Amino acid sequence: MKKLLTIILSAALLASCSSKDSDLSKDISVPVSVIDIQLQPIEKFIETTGNVNPVKEASLKSEVAGTYSLNVNPKTAKRFALGDWVNEGEEIVTIKDKEYENNIKITSLELKLDISKQVYEKQQSLYEKGGVTLSELKNAEIDYINSKYSYEDATIRLAKMHVKAPFAGVLVELPHYTQGIKVEANSSMFKLMDYSKLYLETSLAEKDFQSVRTGQGVKITNYTLPNDTLKGYISQISPAIDATTRSFKTFITIDNPSHKLRPGMFAKGEIVVARVDSAIVIPKNVILSKQRGNTIFVVDKGLAQERMITIGLENPNEVQVISGLELNDRLVIKGFETLRNRSKVKVVK
């Protein structure tokens, strides 16, 4: 009898402890972080990468042989150097060769041009008065035209001694030559770039062909400029698909007025293919993919509520929710991994 009583008391004690443990587990609240749902814009974009190159680029070489002279930059009062900004038409290098200049005979050609012009004008006046024949007038005109061509040809040949910038830009290559040394024709003089506009040549997947078009906006970023986003646009699209890579060529033009991006830098482009200005947008990583569909958790009256959602636009970080969430719902963004429907939660920062 005593043994039976002991067993009954032990069972009752165990039942009491189990009941207390169960009640204690019911009181445990899962700590979570939440955000209040508000309307915001969302963009769908295609990501691409590549090296950027200047839209304008030129490598200048000497067209004649002669003595090398690197000129003084009037902006710095020093000889031109790498990184200097030069204006269009500014003379960077002068090639000097007195023998070459003498052979051109620019002064005598200029005098001959003046004389032939005077003769032609005089013959015109005499022809109007009947003093010369039409043949004599035409011969005078031919002499004037030939003198003009000879003089223009001479000025072109002399201009080859003055190596000028064909457009405004930055000196990015400037081979070193000792001042006054003789250089041969076709020697490299300098390389000039204008990278206020850049282009990015890239290949996009065949599946994206119908999603892109010329003029489409592109956001450009670089890992060295994490807080700066430059604007670009698609300027060219190849109509052909590469049969080997199943991709097509695309050119993106980038506005770079402050020269933040440099030629040759690696950049990432986000081609915006769709946008909604006002939508319910949530982080992509809070969505749980289950057999019955995509779900998230919201907090209501201290309890977690599981919701099925329908997704619209999406990008690598965010998604648009078309149904399943309302404005001001409190979405769980941390601690949702272990939640179940109707779990008790405690909101923490």
C-alpha positions as CSV (number, residue, x, y, z in Angstrom):
1,M,0.0,0.0,0.0
2,K,2.8,2.4,0.9
3,K,4.6,1.5,-2.4
4,L,1.4,2.3,-4.4
5,L,1.0,5.6,-2.6
6,T,4.6,6.6,-3.4
7,I,4.1,5.8,-7.1
8,I,0.9,7.9,-7.2
9,L,2.6,10.9,-5.6
10,S,5.6,10.7,-7.9
11,A,3.3,10.6,-11.0
12,A,1.4,13.6,-9.7
13,L,4.6,15.5,-9.1
14,L,5.9,14.7,-12.6
15,A,2.7,15.8,-14.1
16,S,2.8,19.0,-12.2
17,C,6.4,19.7,-13.4
18,S,5.5,18.9,-17.0
19,S,2.6,21.3,-16.8
20,K,4.8,24.1,-15.4
21,D,7.4,23.5,-18.2
22,S,4.7,23.6,-20.8
23,D,3.3,26.8,-19.4
24,L,6.9,28.2,-19.3
25,S,7.5,27.4,-22.9
26,K,4.2,29.1,-23.8
27,D,5.5,32.3,-22.2
28,I,8.8,32.3,-24.3
29,S,8.7,35.1,-26.9
30,V,11.0,35.0,-30.0
31,P,12.9,38.2,-30.4
32,V,12.3,39.8,-33.9
33,S,13.0,43.0,-35.7
34,V,10.3,44.6,-37.8
35,I,9.7,47.5,-40.3
36,D,6.5,49.3,-41.1
37,I,5.3,48.8,-44.7
38,Q,5.3,52.0,-46.7
39,L,5.0,52.8,-50.4
40,Q,8.2,53.3,-52.3
41,P,9.6,52.9,-55.8
42,I,11.2,49.8,-57.2
43,E,13.1,49.1,-60.4
44,K,13.7,45.9,-62.3
45,F,17.1,45.9,-63.9
46,I,19.6,43.7,-65.8
47,E,23.1,43.7,-64.3
48,T,26.2,43.8,-66.5
49,T,29.9,44.6,-66.1
50,G,32.8,45.7,-68.2
51,N,35.7,48.1,-68.7
52,V,34.9,51.7,-69.6
53,N,36.7,53.5,-72.5
54,P,36.7,57.1,-73.6
55,V,34.4,58.1,-76.5
56,K,37.2,60.4,-77.8
57,E,40.8,59.1,-78.0
58,A,43.7,59.9,-80.3
59,S,47.4,59.0,-80.6
60,L,49.4,61.6,-82.4
61,K,52.7,60.9,-84.3
62,S,55.2,63.1,-86.0
63,E,54.6,63.4,-89.8
64,V,58.1,64.8,-90.5
65,A,61.6,64.4,-89.1
66,G,63.2,67.2,-87.2
67,T,64.3,68.6,-83.8
68,Y,61.9,67.8,-81.0
69,S,60.6,70.6,-78.7
70,L,57.9,70.0,-76.0
71,N,56.1,73.3,-75.6
72,V,55.1,75.2,-72.4
73,N,51.6,74.8,-71.1
74,P,50.3,78.4,-70.6
75,K,48.1,77.3,-67.7
76,T,51.0,75.9,-65.6
77,A,53.9,77.9,-67.1
78,K,55.7,74.6,-67.3
79,R,56.2,72.2,-70.2
80,F,53.2,70.0,-70.9
81,A,53.0,66.9,-68.6
82,L,50.9,63.8,-68.2
83,G,47.4,64.7,-66.8
84,D,47.4,68.2,-68.3
85,W,44.1,69.4,-69.8
86,V,44.6,70.9,-73.3
87,N,42.3,72.8,-75.5
88,E,41.4,71.9,-79.1
89,G,44.0,73.2,-81.5
90,E,46.6,73.8,-78.7
91,E,50.2,73.1,-79.9
92,I,51.8,70.5,-77.7
93,V,55.0,69.6,-79.7
94,T,56.9,71.6,-82.3
95,I,59.2,69.8,-84.9
96,K,61.9,72.2,-86.2
97,D,63.8,71.7,-89.5
98,K,65.1,74.7,-91.3
99,E,66.0,72.8,-94.4
100,Y,62.5,71.4,-94.6
101,E,61.0,74.9,-94.2
102,N,63.3,76.4,-96.9
103,N,62.4,73.7,-99.4
104,I,58.7,74.6,-99.0
105,K,59.4,78.2,-100.0
106,I,56.3,79.5,-98.3
107,T,57.3,83.2,-98.7
108,S,57.8,83.1,-102.5
109,L,54.6,81.1,-102.9
110,E,52.7,83.7,-101.0
111,L,54.1,86.5,-103.3
112,K,53.3,84.5,-106.4
113,L,49.7,84.1,-105.1
114,D,49.4,87.8,-104.6
115,I,50.8,88.6,-108.1
116,S,48.6,86.0,-109.9
117,K,45.5,87.4,-108.1
118,Q,46.3,90.9,-109.2
119,V,46.9,89.8,-112.8
120,Y,43.6,87.9,-112.8
121,E,41.7,90.8,-111.4
122,K,43.3,93.1,-114.0
123,Q,42.5,90.7,-116.8
124,Q,38.8,90.6,-115.6
125,S,38.7,94.4,-115.8
126,L,40.3,94.5,-119.3
127,Y,38.0,91.7,-120.6
128,E,34.9,93.7,-119.6
129,K,36.3,96.6,-121.7
130,G,37.2,94.4,-124.6
131,G,41.0,94.8,-124.0
132,V,41.8,91.0,-123.7
133,T,40.3,87.8,-125.1
134,L,38.4,85.2,-123.1
135,S,41.3,82.8,-123.5
136,E,43.7,85.3,-121.9
137,L,41.3,85.8,-119.0
138,K,41.0,82.0,-118.5
139,N,44.8,81.6,-118.6
140,A,45.1,84.3,-115.9
141,E,42.4,82.5,-113.8
142,I,44.3,79.2,-114.2
143,D,47.5,80.8,-113.0
144,Y,45.7,82.3,-110.0
145,I,44.1,78.9,-109.0
146,N,47.3,77.0,-109.4
147,S,49.1,79.6,-107.2
148,K,46.4,79.2,-104.6
149,Y,46.7,75.4,-104.6
150,S,50.5,75.6,-104.3
151,Y,50.3,78.0,-101.3
152,E,47.7,75.9,-99.5
153,D,49.7,72.8,-100.1
154,A,52.8,74.5,-98.6
155,T,50.8,75.7,-95.5
156,I,49.6,72.1,-95.0
157,R,53.2,70.8,-95.2
158,L,54.4,73.4,-92.7
159,A,51.5,72.6,-90.3
160,K,53.0,69.1,-90.0
161,M,55.8,70.7,-87.9
162,H,53.2,71.8,-85.3
163,V,51.6,68.8,-83.5
164,K,48.3,70.1,-82.1
165,A,45.5,68.6,-80.0
166,P,42.7,67.6,-82.4
167,F,40.1,68.0,-79.6
168,A,40.0,69.2,-75.9
169,G,41.1,66.5,-73.5
170,V,43.7,65.1,-71.1
171,L,47.3,64.0,-71.9
172,V,47.5,60.3,-70.9
173,E,50.7,59.3,-72.8
174,L,53.7,61.6,-73.4
175,P,56.8,59.7,-74.5
176,H,60.0,61.3,-73.2
177,Y,62.4,62.8,-75.7
178,T,65.4,65.0,-74.8
179,Q,64.7,68.6,-75.8
180,G,66.5,69.4,-79.1
181,I,67.1,65.8,-80.1
182,K,66.2,64.8,-83.7
183,V,63.2,62.5,-84.0
184,E,62.2,60.6,-87.1
185,A,58.9,60.8,-88.9
186,N,56.2,58.6,-87.5
187,S,57.5,58.9,-83.9
188,S,54.9,58.8,-81.1
189,M,54.3,62.3,-79.8
190,F,51.4,62.0,-77.3
191,K,48.0,60.3,-76.6
192,L,45.0,62.4,-75.8
193,M,41.7,61.3,-74.3
194,D,38.4,63.1,-73.5
195,Y,36.7,60.9,-70.9
196,S,33.9,63.3,-70.0
197,K,31.9,60.7,-71.9
198,L,32.8,57.0,-71.7
199,Y,31.4,53.9,-73.3
200,L,31.0,50.4,-71.9
201,E,30.9,47.5,-74.4
202,T,29.2,44.5,-72.9
203,S,27.4,41.3,-73.9
204,L,23.9,40.5,-72.6
205,A,22.1,37.2,-72.5
206,E,19.8,36.2,-75.4
207,K,16.8,36.1,-73.0
208,D,17.2,39.8,-72.3
209,F,17.0,40.8,-76.0
210,Q,13.3,41.8,-75.9
211,S,13.8,43.7,-72.6
212,V,16.4,46.3,-73.8
213,R,16.2,49.2,-76.3
214,T,18.3,52.2,-77.2
215,G,17.9,55.2,-75.0
216,Q,17.2,53.0,-71.9
217,G,18.7,54.4,-68.7
218,V,21.6,52.6,-67.0
219,K,23.0,53.2,-63.5
220,I,26.8,52.9,-63.4
221,T,28.9,52.2,-60.3
222,N,32.5,51.3,-59.5
223,Y,33.9,49.6,-56.4
224,T,36.2,52.6,-55.8
225,L,33.2,54.9,-55.8
226,P,30.7,53.1,-53.6
227,N,28.6,56.2,-52.9
228,D,28.5,57.6,-56.5
229,T,26.2,56.5,-59.2
230,L,26.7,57.8,-62.7
231,K,24.0,58.1,-65.4
232,G,24.3,56.2,-68.7
233,Y,22.1,55.0,-71.5
234,I,22.1,52.3,-74.1
235,S,23.4,53.9,-77.3
236,Q,23.8,50.8,-79.6
237,I,22.4,47.3,-79.7
238,S,23.6,44.6,-82.1
239,P,20.7,42.8,-83.9
240,A,22.7,39.6,-84.1
241,I,23.0,36.8,-81.5
242,D,26.4,35.1,-81.0
243,A,25.7,31.4,-81.7
244,T,28.5,30.3,-79.4
245,T,27.8,32.4,-76.3
246,R,24.0,33.0,-76.9
247,S,24.5,36.7,-76.2
248,F,24.4,40.0,-78.1
249,K,26.7,43.1,-78.0
250,T,25.5,46.3,-76.3
251,F,27.1,49.7,-76.0
252,I,26.4,51.9,-73.0
253,T,27.3,55.6,-73.1
254,I,28.2,57.1,-69.7
255,D,28.1,60.8,-68.7
256,N,31.3,61.4,-66.7
257,P,31.5,65.2,-66.4
258,S,33.6,65.2,-63.2
259,H,36.0,62.5,-64.5
260,K,35.2,60.3,-61.5
261,L,35.5,57.2,-63.7
262,R,38.8,56.8,-65.5
263,P,39.4,54.9,-68.8
264,G,40.1,51.3,-68.2
265,M,38.2,51.1,-64.9
266,F,35.9,48.1,-64.2
267,A,32.3,49.2,-63.8
268,K,28.9,47.7,-63.1
269,G,25.8,48.7,-65.0
270,E,22.2,48.3,-64.0
271,I,19.9,48.6,-67.1
272,V,16.5,49.7,-65.8
273,V,13.9,47.7,-67.8
274,A,10.8,48.4,-65.6
275,R,9.9,50.7,-62.8
276,V,6.9,51.3,-60.4
277,D,7.0,54.6,-58.6
278,S,4.7,53.6,-55.7
279,A,4.5,50.1,-54.5
280,I,4.8,47.8,-51.4
281,V,8.5,46.8,-51.5
282,I,10.2,44.4,-49.1
283,P,13.7,42.9,-48.8
284,K,14.1,39.8,-50.9
285,N,15.9,37.8,-48.1
286,V,12.8,37.8,-45.8
287,I,10.8,35.7,-48.2
288,L,10.4,32.0,-47.3
289,S,9.9,29.7,-50.3
290,K,7.6,26.9,-49.3
291,Q,5.7,24.2,-51.2
292,R,2.5,26.2,-51.2
293,G,4.2,29.4,-52.2
294,N,6.1,32.4,-51.0
295,T,5.5,33.5,-47.4
296,I,6.5,36.1,-44.9
297,F,5.7,36.9,-41.3
298,V,4.1,40.0,-39.9
299,V,3.6,40.9,-36.2
300,D,0.0,41.5,-35.0
301,K,-0.9,41.9,-31.3
302,G,2.4,40.2,-30.2
303,L,1.9,37.2,-32.4
304,A,3.6,36.2,-35.7
305,Q,1.2,35.8,-38.5
306,E,2.3,33.9,-41.6
307,R,1.1,35.5,-44.9
308,M,1.1,34.2,-48.5
309,I,2.3,36.8,-50.9
310,T,2.2,37.4,-54.7
311,I,5.3,39.0,-56.2
312,G,5.6,41.6,-59.0
313,L,8.8,43.3,-60.0
314,E,12.0,42.1,-58.4
315,N,15.7,42.8,-58.5
316,P,18.6,41.2,-56.6
317,N,17.8,42.9,-53.4
318,E,14.1,43.8,-53.3
319,V,10.7,42.6,-54.5
320,Q,7.3,44.2,-55.1
321,V,4.4,42.6,-53.2
322,I,1.1,42.7,-55.2
323,S,-1.0,40.9,-52.6
324,G,-0.6,39.6,-49.0
325,L,0.7,42.8,-47.4
326,E,-1.0,46.1,-46.6
327,L,0.3,49.6,-45.7
328,N,1.5,49.8,-42.1
329,D,1.8,46.1,-41.6
330,R,4.8,45.2,-39.4
331,L,7.0,43.0,-41.4
332,V,9.5,40.7,-39.6
333,I,13.0,41.2,-41.1
334,K,15.1,39.5,-38.5
335,G,14.3,36.4,-36.5
336,F,11.8,35.0,-38.9
337,E,13.7,31.8,-39.7
338,T,12.4,29.9,-36.6
339,L,8.9,31.4,-36.5
340,R,5.7,29.5,-36.9
341,N,2.2,30.9,-37.4
342,R,0.9,32.3,-34.1
343,S,4.3,32.2,-32.4
344,K,4.7,34.7,-29.6
345,V,7.2,37.4,-30.5
346,K,9.0,40.3,-28.8
347,V,9.9,43.2,-31.0
348,V,13.5,44.4,-30.5
349,K,15.6,46.9,-32.4
